[in-house]
Amino acid sequence: MNILWDFDGTLFDTYPAYTNVLSSVLGEGIDKEDIYRKLKVSYSHAIEYYDVSIDNEAEIKGRIKKLLPKDLKPFDHVEEILEYATKNVIMTHKHREGVLAILQHYGWEKYFADIVTIDDGFPRKPDPSAYKHLHTRHGIDLVIGDRDLDLLPAKELGISTCMYQGKSSIADYHLQDYADFFSVLVAK
């Protein structure tokens, strides 16, 4: 099985750290749970929703860049799936440098045959161009993401999809915990 993974919120539980950064810049008057929900839609959605100034956004980006890989933990049981897969690839809007730093910190760079980042110049999701590129190169069987935005390009290309820790009317499969991956997706 060849799997295309989203990064933030799918492989790594990065949203709590990002939520803390936004909260520290926006001020304690804004509910952290609300910030988290807005970030799950997208970073740009949260920035727009809170009407973040250019200066504050620069501060947010600077603080996010300073987060250490140890602050961005992988989800439990995901490594078992990475080991099981024939090939793993990543498509993310993060910068390559940050992705590689996190993967190297956990010794996970060995699991990925290919990584497409914002640095590669593909249009942002849900445009399917990056997925098409990875599918052509690696024959993707399954896309795992935590938002519809991650799954829409796969659906357009006829690739099976799995929503992680969320609800989606377009997902073929849903997982709340990666411990259930083999009973839900492999036992079929």
N, C-alpha and C positions, 0 to 999 in steps of 0.2 A: 504494500500500500504506500503510495506517494502522497504526502500530506503538505499542503500549503497552510502555514500558520500566520495569523496576525500576531503582533508582538505585545503591545500594551493591553493588559486586561485579558489576554489569552494565554500566552506563555508565562508572562510575568505579571504579578499583582502590583502594578505601578500606580494605579489610581489613588490609593491612600496617600502616598508620598506627594503626588501632584496636588491632591486636595489640600494637604497641609501647606504647600507652597502658596497656592492661591489664597487660602484663608489668611495666611500671614501677611500677604500684600493687601488684600481687600479689606481686612479688618475682622475682628471677632463678631461683629454685628450680623454677619451673614452665616447662616446655618451650613455646617460642613457637609451634612447629608445632601443638602440642596446643591452645593458645589459639586459633590461627587456625581450626582445624577446628571448635571449639566455636562460634566467632563465625559461621562459615558456616551453622551450623544456625539460630542467631538470637542476637542480643545477650542476650535474656532467658535463653536456654539457657545461655550462658557464665556469666552472673551467678549463676544457680542452681547450675550444676555446681561452680563454685569457691566456693560459699557466701560470696559477697561481702557484707560488712557494709554497712549503710546508709551509714555514713560513707565507706567506701571507694568505694561506688557513686557517691556525690555527687562524690568526687574524680575518678573516672573520667569522669563526665559533664562536669565542669568542664574537664578536660584535653582531651576530645574537642571541646568547644565552642571551645577556644582553637586548635585546628588551623587552619592557614591553607589557603585554597583551593589554593595551590601544592603543599601536601603531599598532596593528593588528586588524583591524575593520572587523566585519561581513558584508557581502553583504546585501543591502536593500532587504526586503521582504522574506529573507530566513527563518526567524523564523516562519512565517505563514505556510510554508511548513513543517517545523519540527513539528509544532503543529498538522497539518493535518495528517501526516503519522501515520500509526499504529505502526511502528518500524523504528528507524533510527540507522544505524551503520556507523562507520568510518573505512576506510583503508587508512593509511598514512605511508610515510617513515620518518615522524617526530618521535622524541622520546616522549614517553608517558607523561613524566613530563611536557614538554612544551605544549602538547595538552591539558592536564588537567588544567594547569594554565590558559590558554586562555579560555577554556570552563567555568571554575569556575568564572573567572572575569566577564563574561557576564551572568552567571546564567544558562548556557546551558547544563551542565552535565546531567540534568534531562531528556533531550531529547534523550539520546543515550543508547541503550540496550547493545551495545558492541563496543569496539574500538580495532582495531589491529594496532600496531605501529611497527616500525623497531625493537623495543625491543623484539618482539615476535618471531623473528628468521625466519620468512617466507622469501622466495626469493623476490627480488625486482620486481615490476611491469615491464614488462607485464606478468610475470609468474602468472598463475591463482590460485596458492595454497592458498593464503590468502582469495581470493574471494570465492573459493570453501568451505573453512572452514566456512566463514560467511554465505554463502548460505545454507549450510547443517544445521547450527544452527538456522537460522532465516528466511529462505525462501525468499530471495531477489527478488523483483519484478522489481526494477529499479536501475541502477547505474548512478550517476551524477558525471561528472568530467570535467576538463577544458582542457584536452589533450587527444589525441588518446591513449596514454600510460595508462590512467585511464579506458578507455573503452574496450580495447582489451581483457583483462581477462574476462569481462562480456560477450562479443560476443562469446568467446570460450565456455562459459558455457550456452549459449542460453538465457541470461538475457537481457532485454530491456535496452537501453542506451540513455543518454541525454548529449549532449555537451553544456557546459556553456561558453558563451562568446568566442566562437571559431568556426572554420569550421572543419567538419569532414565528410569524405565519409562513415564512418562506423556507425555513430550515427543514432539512430532511431528518435531522436528529437533534436532540437536545441533551446536554450534559450539565448537571449542577456540580459534579465532582469527577475529576479524571479517573478516580478509582473505578468508576462504572464504565469506562471506555470499552473494555473488552467484552463485557456482557451486552452492551448496547450496540456496538458497531461491528465487532468481530464475530460474535456468535451468530450473526444473521446468515 
